Amino acid sequence: MSKSHVKPVLLTNKQIESIRQLQERQRSAFGTAPTIHEIARGLMDKALQQIEGAM
């Protein structure tokens, strides 16, 4: 099995604040919310799908 090479991605303060607002909107009735990392990965997946669909 090959090792994957994962690198951190830096976001601006404005981007982090927007993700935190999304996090609050997605809070469940039990008080849990997705992590910032989960939201960021989901946003990246959607963006990449849009790019692939446009090609």
C-alpha positions as CSV (number, residue, x, y, z in Angstrom):
1,M,0.0,0.0,0.0
2,S,1.4,3.4,-0.9
3,K,1.4,6.3,1.5
4,S,-0.7,9.3,0.8
5,H,0.8,12.7,1.0
6,V,-1.5,14.9,2.9
7,K,-0.7,18.6,3.2
8,P,-2.4,21.3,5.3
9,V,-4.4,23.9,3.6
10,L,-4.4,27.4,5.1
11,L,-7.7,29.4,5.2
12,T,-8.3,33.1,5.8
13,N,-9.9,34.3,8.9
14,K,-13.0,35.2,6.9
15,Q,-13.2,31.7,5.5
16,I,-12.9,30.2,8.9
17,E,-15.6,32.5,10.3
18,S,-17.9,31.5,7.4
19,I,-17.3,27.8,8.1
20,R,-18.1,28.4,11.8
21,Q,-21.4,30.0,10.9
22,L,-22.2,26.9,8.8
23,Q,-21.2,24.8,11.7
24,E,-23.7,26.5,14.0
25,R,-26.5,26.1,11.4
26,Q,-25.9,22.4,11.1
27,R,-26.0,21.8,14.9
28,S,-28.4,18.9,15.7
29,A,-31.1,18.8,18.3
30,F,-28.7,17.0,20.5
31,G,-26.3,20.0,20.4
32,T,-23.6,18.3,18.2
33,A,-22.2,19.9,15.1
34,P,-19.9,18.7,12.4
35,T,-16.2,19.7,12.8
36,I,-14.7,22.5,10.9
37,H,-12.6,19.9,9.0
38,E,-15.7,17.9,8.0
39,I,-17.4,21.0,6.7
40,A,-14.3,22.1,4.8
41,R,-13.8,18.6,3.2
42,G,-17.5,18.7,2.2
43,L,-17.1,22.1,0.6
44,M,-14.0,21.0,-1.2
45,D,-15.8,17.8,-2.5
46,K,-18.6,19.9,-3.9
47,A,-16.3,22.4,-5.6
48,L,-14.2,19.6,-7.2
49,Q,-17.4,17.9,-8.5
50,Q,-18.5,21.2,-10.1
51,I,-15.2,21.6,-11.7
52,E,-15.2,18.0,-13.0
53,G,-18.8,18.5,-14.3
54,A,-17.7,21.6,-16.2
55,M,-14.9,19.8,-18.1
